[in-house]
Every structure is written in structure tokens, then in C-alpha cells.
Amino acid sequence: MIKGIFFSLMLCISISTLNGMPFLHLMIQLPQTGMEQANAPVNYDNVANLIKQDKTHRYRVMDLSSGNPFINANAAKEFNIVGGYSAAKLRRYEDLINYHIANGNPAVYNMLNTRYLIEKGADGQVRPSVNNGALGTVWLVKKIRWVNSPEEEIGSLYAFDPKVEAIVHKEFSSNLEGLYPTGEGKIALSSYSSVELNYEAVLKREELAVFPEIWYGPDLGWDVFINDKKVEPLRVNYALRALRLPAGYSEIQFIFRPKSVYIGRQISTVFSFLSLVMLGFVVITSIRKSMAEVDMTEVKVEKKPLEEEKITSIRHF
């Protein structure tokens, strides 16, 4: 309880001073010449349209224009966002917010691929800025820094360059044994949807790739494949996913298939099948009953003339 109150107070203080934090010093205001020449009000819709001219993949946006960005989720309608509110927010991401994002740590913003900031100036106008330090949808690191505890893991984010090194907990040491990354090679996002991410890599040797996507843990929704072989992603930088990639050409897939949805679909399929079987049984039973009634009617119709003929014969007799 006390810990929760402390984090809430820290978050409020951090938000109130965010405009003075180092991250904002990295931002370069986007040109708005077209809007200003037209004397159009620089409102949120205009800013959103300006940012959406950027056709690069899956960048994130930090919206400071409407109060606390960790409660307000207006930007979520248009973009992938850093803030926003969710009752099911992951604990590790909540820690990133409390310790780093709310305090403007530029390394954390960069590793989350935060490319744009939306804020409201003293004149009440909403303006966008761009962060050229955002690391993109995937990158290769040159070094691995090992840590021994979660506290050391999240604390190391205060002083590191996410483009150069990855902070890895010792629990993943066996997964990275014998790996000495150089950061050389090519890797890029080739296609994506809300439930699937596809990458291609060309490497001269084994490398460590970092993705600005939140690590969920093993068997908690995302299935990962390298060249059609299922693998488990590693956790780096306290909350991000990483993969040890082989030399040569590789295709990487992240597919969102949570067990709850998979089981639900199986149950739905079984019930649908049983419903069809029951419907078929009812239809067949109804058809057989109708055919039986038709047969009985035909028998009765055939007997009636014989009975009339017999009665007529008796009368003549």
C-alpha cells in the first residue's frame, strides 16, 4: 500500500516536471509551414495528419498535449503510444514508466522507438517534435552487459546506450553462451499486422537482435520462429525482447497466439460441430417423420376404393 502511494506521488511529480527532462532536449520541432501559411489553427488533428506522413513502421508517439500521458489515451486512436491507460498494464512496463519514462530517460525513449512528441505550447497551440535518436523497429547490439538482479537490471537503464549494448539478466546466460556480438549485419521489419511481425536478417556471424516490443514471458501469447523453427525470445533491457540469430539469411516471425484464445477457438469449434450434428439429426428425423406420414396417407387412400366396391357388391347381392 505504502509502496503504491510512493509510486503514485513519484509519477505525479515526474509528470509535472517532464518538460524539463533530458528527453525533451533531444526533440526537434517539425516544420509546420503549410499550416501557418494557411492561417489554420494548429490543432490535434492537424498535428496527427502531419505525423502520419511518416510511413516508416511502428514508431511510438508520446502525447503531452492533454495532461497526464499515462492516463489520457487520445493518441492511441491514431498511433502506437508510449503512454495511455490500461487496467491490464504489464508490471515490467509499469516499472519502466515509474522509474524511467516519467523521468524522461532518453535511453528508454529511444529503445522504445519513440519518434514523435506532441505537446501544447504556452500559446495553447499543439505542436509535434521528432526524436532522431529513436532506434527503429529492430537493431543489432555490439555488447552484452550482465546483471544479477531485477533491481540491477532496471537500474542499469539510467546509464547505457541501447544502440550499442543490451542489459541481460544472468538467468539467460545459458541462452547466450559463446555469443560475442559485433552489431554488424542487416535486419529489418518486412511486414506486420496487429497479430504478426515478420523480419528478415542477413548476418556474417551470430548476432543479438533487440526488438522494441515488450517481453511477455514464455508461453504467454507470442510464438516466435526463426526459419520456421520455434524459439523462445530473451528478455533484455528489463522489458524488451531479443533473439540470438544465426549467421546467414534468416526469416523471423512473431505470431500472437495466446493459449486462452486458442483454447477458446477449439471449444467454439467443438460446440459448432456438435450444433451442426444436432441440427442434422433434427432435420433427418423431421424428414423421416414426414416421409412416414406420407406413406400412411397413401395406404389409406388406396384402401378407400376397395371398401366402397365391397359395400356396393353387398347391396347388389
N, C-alpha and C positions, 0 to 999 in steps of 0.2 A: 504494500500500500504506500509506504513512505517512498519507496523507490519509484513508483509510478508517479507520485506527486512531484518528485525531484525532476524526473524526465520531462513532465509537462511544463514545469516552470522554466527548465533549461530551453525547451523548444520555443516557448513564448519569447524569452529574452533573445534567443538566436534569431528568430524571425524579425523582431523589431530592429535588429542591428544588421540584417543581412545585406542591406545596400552598401555597407562599408566594408564588406568582406573581400578577401583577395580574388575570389572567382569573378566578381563583377568588374574588376580591373582588367580582366582578360578580354572582356566583351568589346566588340567593335560595332558601333551603331550602323545599321543597314541604311542605304540611301533610300529616301522617300520622295525623290524629286518629282516623280509623276503625280503623287498625291498633293504635294504642296503647290505645284503649278496649277492644278485644277481647283485649288482652294477647297478641297474636300476635307471634311473632318477626319482626323486620323483616329478612327475608332477600332474596336477589336476586330471587326470583320475585315477591314482593310489590311490590318496587320497580318491576320491569318492568311489572307489571299497572297500577301507578299511572301510570307514564309513558304507557302505551298508551291511557289515557283521553283523551289529547290526539289529536284526529282531524285536526289540520292536516297538511299534506302534507310528506313527505320531509325532515323535520328530522333533524339528526345528534345522536348521543349520544357523550359521552366517558366511558369507563368506567375509573375509577381504583381500583375495589374489589378487583381481583385482580392486583395487581402492575403490571408494565410494560404500559401500554395499547397499545404498538406491537408487542407480541409476543402478548399474550392477545387472543383474538377471541371471547370468550364472548358479548359483546353483539351480535355480528354475526348471531346466530341470531334476534334479536328486532328489531333496529333497523339503520338506516344509521349507521355509526360513523365517528368521526374516526381512531381508531387501528386496531388489528388488524394481522395479519401477512399479507403476500403476497410470494412469491418474484418475482412479476412487477410489483412496485410501480413506478409511473411515476417517472422521475428527478425531474421537477419537484415531484411531491408529496413525494418523499423529501427534497428540499431544504426544502420548507415545514416538514416535521417537524423536521429538524435545526436550522434557523435560527429558527423561529417557534413552531410548535405545542408542541414540548417545552419551550420557554421561556415558555409561557403568554401569548403576544401576543394581547390581546383583540381587536384589529382582525382578525386572521386567523381566530380562532374565530368571530367574528361573520360574516365574509364566507363562511365555510363552513357557515353556518346551524346552528351548534352550540347547540342549545336546552337540552339537559339534560346534567348531570354526575352520575355515580354514584360515590360514594366511601364508604369504610369509616371510621367514627369510631374514637376511642380505646377506646370500649366494645365494639368489634367489630361494631356494627350497621351495616348497609348503608343509606345514605340518598341520596335524589335531590335535586338542586337545579336551578332553572330559570334560564336566561340570557335576560333580556328584551331584550338587545341583538342577538340573532340576527336576521339581515336577511331571512329567509324564502326562498322558492323563486325569486324574481326581483325586481329593483328597478331604478329609473331613477336615473342619476347626473347631477349638475349640472356637473361639471368633468372635464377630461381633463388628466392630468399626463404629459408626455412624458419618456421616459428614453432613454439612448443605448447602454446595455449591459445584459447579463443581471445583472451584479453590482449595477448601479444599480437595476435593476428589483426584485430581491429585497430589496435594502437599503432601498428606499423604503417597504416594508411596516411598518417599525418606527414610522413617524410619519405616519399618514394615517387618514382617516375613510372607510372603504369605502362608507358610505351616501351620501357626498357626491361623492367623486371616484373616478376609475378611473386606475390607473397603466398606461400603454401604451408598449410599445417602439416606437421610431421606424420599425421595419420595417413597421408597419401604418399609417403616416402617409397613404399614398395611399387607404386604405380609409375613412379618417375625414376626408378633406379637405373643408373647408367645413361641417363639423358643429360646432354650438355648442349643446350640450345644456343643457336647463333643469331636467331632472328632473321635469317636470310631465306628468301623464297617468296613465292606469291600465293596469296589466298584471298578469296573474295566471295561475297554472297551472290549466288547466281539467280535464285528465285525464292519467293517467300509468300506465305499466307498466314492467317491467324493461327493455324494449327501445324504448319510445316515450314522449316527453314532449310534451304539447300545451299551448300558451299562447294567450291572447287579449289583444290590446292595443288601446286607444283613445287616440290621441295627437293633439294640436293641431298639432304640428310634428315634424320628425325628432328622434329621441332615441336615446340609447345605453343599452341594457338589459344588465345584468350577471346572470349565472346562477351559482349556487354549485356548478357542475359542473366537473369537471376537463377542461381543454383537452387533446385528444389530438394535435392537429396535423391538417393537411389530408389527406383521403383515408385516415384510419386508423380508420374504423369508423362514425362518426356522420355521417349525411346530414342536412342542415339545410335547411328550406324556409320561406320567408316568402310567404304567399298562393300556395302551390303552385310557387313559383319557387325553384330550388335556389341556395343561397348558402353562402359559407364563413364560419364563425364566427371572430371575432377573439380574440386572447389578451390578457387584462387581469389586473392584479394578480399577475403572474408565472405563474399557473397556471389561471385561471378563463376561462370562455367569455363572450363578449359579442357582441351583434348591433346593427348600425345599423338602426333601424326607421323606416319611412316614416310620414308623417302619416296620420291616419285610422284605420280599423279594420283590424287585421291578425290573421291566424292564423299561429302559428309552430309548426313541428314539428321535433323531434329524433328521428330514427329510427336505431336501431343496426343497421347492415348491414355488418359487416366483410367486406372482399373475400375473405378466406380462407374464411369461411362461405359466401358467395355462390358462389364457385368450387366449393367442396366440394359444395354442393347441385346445381350444374349437372352436375358429374361424376357424382354419385349418380343424377340424373335420366337421364343418358345410359346409364349402366350398367343402370338399371332397365328402360329402354326396350329395350336390347339383350337383356336377360334375357327379357323378355316375347316379343320376336321369336323368340329361340331356343326358348323353351318352346312358342310357337305352331307353329314349324317341326317340332319333335319330335312334338307332338300330331297335326298334319296328316299327317306321314309315317306315324305309327303307325296312324291311321285308314285311310289309303290302303292300307297293307300288310294290314290286317285285312280290308278290302273285297276286295282281290285274292285273299286266301286263301279267302274265302267263295265267290267266283266260281269258282275252281278246284274246290272241293268240289262245287258244283252241277253242273259239267261232268262230273265223274267219276260222280256219282250218276245222271245222265241216260244215260250210255253203258252202264252195267252191265246194264239190262234188255234192250237191243238185242243185246248179246253173248250173253246167256243164250238169247234167242229164236233166234239163228243156230245155236247149238250144238244146240238141240232139233230144229231143222229138219234138220240134217245127220244126226242119229241116226235120225229117221223115214225119211229117204231110204235 
